[in-house]
Structures are given as C-alpha cells and as structure tokens.
Amino acid sequence: MQKTLRIKNDIHELSMMNQFLEEAGEELGLSTAFMMSLNLVMEEAVSNIIFYAYKGDVEDAVDISLVREGGELIVTLIDHGIAFDPTLRKDPDITLSAEDRPIGGLGIFLIKKIMDTNTARECEEKVLPVWENPGVKVCVDCSDLEYVSSAGLRLFLILQKMTTAKKGSLRLIGMRNVVRETFSLTGFNALFKIEDAK
C-alpha cells in the first residue's frame, strides 16, 4: 500500500504533513510508538529541506511517499533544491557540552538514532508492558543513553503518567551529563526523580 502527499516548501505546511502521517499510519497499520518516531524524523528532514535546500524565496514542492511492503516501511522525500548527501556527514561528538559542541549536525544524528526499528520494537514489546502492573516500582538505568530526542522525552513523560496512574514510582539513574542537560533545559528534571548510579 502506498500513501503520497505533495506540500509546498513552506514551514507552515508541516501541519498538513503531520495530519497526513497520522492518517497514513492508521491506514498502514503502524504502531503509535513507531509513528511518534517517524513524525519527529519527518519534521526534522522536511524542515531541513525547507530551510536549507533553497536560496531566497523560491517556491517549490516536496513530495512525500510512504510504502508498506510486508514488514518494511519505505519513506521517500523528493525535492528540487540544493543536493546534499547526509550519509557523508560525520556524527557529532555528543560527549561535549552545549557550549563546546559545534552548531548543527544533531538533526541528521537524531534521524539515524531514532529510526532504529529494533530499538522501537524492543521498547514497545518489552518495556511498556511492565507498567501494566498496579503499584509498579521501576528504576531505569540511563547510563547507556547517549542522547535523548524529543520523541524520547515524550516516551519518558508517557512512562511517568502511566506510573502515576498505577500509583507506582519511577527513578532514573546513571544519567550522562549531556542527557541531564537536555532534561534540565526542557524542565523535565523537575518531573522525575533523577539519581546518580550506585
């Protein structure tokens, strides 16, 4: 099954794309967890096209295609702007502080990280069911978490809401400085009990 959409290279068109993705996800039978990640990736990729692929006020179109083939989803974006190969860009050093890290490059890194289908499937199938138990007490070891995207933050928020609904407790331990920084900048540090690894 294939779903297609054509939008203008205008940032205000992202709302139309988001609506398209929501409807396409339902028709293609894609999970909510996967669609959260896909929506974030598409916003990042399409906004990059809109902001950087054209010089001046050039009007053009961006064609979006989603094709479901068995267990795979093939996403295609077509524009007529300046050519750019994201695979040639080196990953940023996310161990550096925000002050020391060069501007740019995180968008492509984010796309590559969160479109790991194995990670999404593992989270959906193995992690979320834990929160079905009343009074659940969960300690999440974040020591291997190198980076947290907005989709990741939303997942943490969902887990916190589920924990509250089940009258349980949720602790986050061993968080790296770069992840702590993201939690602090977004105000999420006030929502969670964050502890050093023991």
C-alpha positions as CSV (number, residue, x, y, z in Angstrom):
1,M,0.0,0.0,0.0
2,Q,1.3,3.5,-0.8
3,K,0.3,6.9,0.6
4,T,1.5,10.1,-1.0
5,L,1.4,13.8,-0.3
6,R,2.8,17.0,-2.0
7,I,3.4,20.1,0.1
8,K,4.9,23.5,-0.6
9,N,8.4,24.3,0.6
10,D,6.9,26.4,3.4
11,I,7.3,25.7,7.1
12,H,3.6,26.2,7.6
13,E,2.9,23.1,5.5
14,L,4.3,20.9,8.3
15,S,0.8,20.8,10.0
16,M,-0.6,19.3,6.8
17,M,2.2,16.7,6.7
18,N,1.6,15.8,10.4
19,Q,-2.1,15.2,9.6
20,F,-1.1,13.1,6.6
21,L,1.2,11.0,8.7
22,E,-1.4,10.4,11.4
23,E,-4.0,9.2,8.8
24,A,-1.4,7.2,6.8
25,G,-0.2,5.5,10.0
26,E,-3.7,4.3,10.8
27,E,-4.3,3.0,7.2
28,L,-0.9,1.3,7.0
29,G,-1.4,-0.3,10.4
30,L,1.7,1.3,12.0
31,S,2.1,1.3,15.8
32,T,1.7,4.5,17.9
33,A,5.3,4.2,19.2
34,F,6.7,3.9,15.7
35,M,4.6,6.8,14.4
36,M,5.9,9.1,17.2
37,S,9.4,8.4,16.0
38,L,8.5,8.7,12.3
39,N,6.7,12.0,12.9
40,L,9.8,13.5,14.6
41,V,12.1,12.3,11.8
42,M,9.9,13.6,9.1
43,E,9.6,17.0,10.7
44,E,13.4,17.2,11.0
45,A,14.0,16.1,7.5
46,V,11.4,18.2,5.8
47,S,12.2,21.3,7.8
48,N,15.8,20.9,6.8
49,I,14.7,20.8,3.1
50,I,12.6,23.9,3.6
51,F,15.2,25.9,5.4
52,Y,18.4,24.9,3.6
53,A,17.7,23.4,0.1
54,Y,16.6,26.7,-1.5
55,K,18.2,30.1,-1.7
56,G,15.8,33.0,-1.4
57,D,12.1,32.9,-1.8
58,V,11.9,30.0,-4.3
59,E,8.6,28.3,-4.4
60,D,8.8,24.5,-5.0
61,A,7.1,21.3,-3.8
62,V,8.2,18.5,-1.6
63,D,6.8,15.1,-2.5
64,I,6.4,12.5,0.4
65,S,5.7,8.8,-0.2
66,L,5.1,6.0,2.3
67,V,5.1,2.5,1.0
68,R,4.4,-0.5,3.2
69,E,5.9,-3.7,1.9
70,G,5.5,-6.6,4.3
71,G,7.2,-5.7,7.5
72,E,9.1,-2.7,6.0
73,L,8.1,0.9,5.5
74,I,9.9,2.8,2.7
75,V,9.8,6.6,3.1
76,T,10.8,8.8,0.1
77,L,11.3,12.5,0.1
78,I,11.8,14.3,-3.2
79,D,12.7,18.0,-3.7
80,H,14.4,20.1,-6.3
81,G,16.7,22.1,-4.0
82,I,20.5,22.0,-3.5
83,A,21.8,18.5,-3.4
84,F,23.0,17.2,0.0
85,D,24.2,13.7,1.0
86,P,23.5,13.3,4.8
87,T,25.5,10.0,4.8
88,L,28.7,11.9,4.2
89,R,28.4,14.0,7.4
90,K,30.2,12.7,10.5
91,D,28.3,12.2,13.7
92,P,28.7,15.0,16.2
93,D,30.6,14.4,19.5
94,I,27.7,14.3,21.9
95,T,30.0,14.0,24.9
96,L,30.8,17.7,24.6
97,S,28.8,20.3,26.4
98,A,26.4,22.5,24.6
99,E,28.9,25.4,24.8
100,D,31.7,23.4,23.2
101,R,29.7,21.5,20.6
102,P,29.7,23.0,17.1
103,I,26.3,24.2,15.9
104,G,24.4,21.9,13.5
105,G,24.6,18.2,12.7
106,L,22.3,17.0,15.5
107,G,19.3,16.7,13.2
108,I,20.9,14.1,11.0
109,F,22.3,12.3,14.0
110,L,18.8,12.3,15.6
111,I,17.2,10.8,12.5
112,K,19.8,8.0,12.3
113,K,19.4,7.2,16.0
114,I,15.6,7.1,16.5
115,M,14.9,5.3,13.2
116,D,16.4,2.1,14.7
117,T,13.4,-0.2,14.3
118,N,14.9,-2.8,16.7
119,T,15.1,-0.2,19.5
120,A,11.5,0.9,18.8
121,R,10.2,-2.7,18.8
122,E,12.2,-3.6,21.9
123,C,10.7,-0.6,23.8
124,E,7.2,-1.3,22.7
125,E,7.2,-5.1,23.3
126,K,9.4,-5.4,26.4
127,V,9.4,-2.1,28.3
128,L,5.8,-0.7,28.2
129,P,4.1,-4.0,29.5
130,V,6.0,-3.5,32.8
131,W,3.7,-0.6,33.5
132,E,0.6,-2.7,33.4
133,N,1.2,-3.8,37.0
134,P,-0.5,-1.8,39.8
135,G,1.9,-0.2,42.2
136,V,4.8,-0.7,39.8
137,K,8.2,0.4,41.1
138,V,10.7,0.9,38.3
139,C,14.3,2.0,38.2
140,V,15.6,2.9,34.7
141,D,19.4,2.7,34.2
142,C,20.2,5.6,31.8
143,S,24.0,5.1,31.7
144,D,23.9,3.8,28.1
145,L,21.7,6.6,26.9
146,E,23.9,8.8,24.7
147,Y,21.3,11.2,23.5
148,V,17.6,11.8,24.1
149,S,15.4,13.3,21.3
150,S,12.0,15.0,21.8
151,A,10.4,11.6,20.9
152,G,12.4,10.1,23.8
153,L,11.3,12.8,26.1
154,R,7.7,12.2,25.2
155,L,8.2,8.5,25.9
156,F,9.6,9.3,29.4
157,L,6.6,11.5,30.0
158,I,4.2,8.8,29.0
159,L,6.0,6.4,31.4
160,Q,5.7,8.9,34.2
161,K,2.0,9.4,33.6
162,M,1.5,5.6,33.5
163,T,3.4,5.3,36.7
164,T,1.3,7.9,38.4
165,A,-1.9,6.2,37.1
166,K,-0.8,2.9,38.6
167,K,0.2,4.6,41.9
168,G,3.8,3.4,41.4
169,S,7.3,5.0,41.4
170,L,9.8,5.8,38.7
171,R,13.5,6.5,39.2
172,L,16.1,7.4,36.6
173,I,19.7,6.6,37.5
174,G,23.2,7.0,35.9
175,M,22.2,9.7,33.5
176,R,25.1,11.2,31.4
177,N,25.7,14.9,31.6
178,V,24.5,15.5,28.0
179,V,21.2,13.8,28.8
180,R,20.9,15.6,32.2
181,E,21.4,18.9,30.3
182,T,18.5,18.1,28.0
183,F,16.3,17.2,30.9
184,S,17.3,20.5,32.6
185,L,16.7,22.7,29.6
186,T,13.3,21.2,29.0
187,G,12.2,21.3,32.6
188,F,11.9,17.5,32.7
189,N,14.3,17.4,35.7
190,A,11.5,18.7,37.9
191,L,9.2,15.9,36.8
192,F,11.4,12.9,37.5
193,K,13.4,11.5,40.4
194,I,16.9,11.5,38.9
195,E,19.8,9.9,40.9
196,D,23.4,9.1,40.4
197,A,24.3,5.4,39.6
198,K,25.1,3.4,42.7
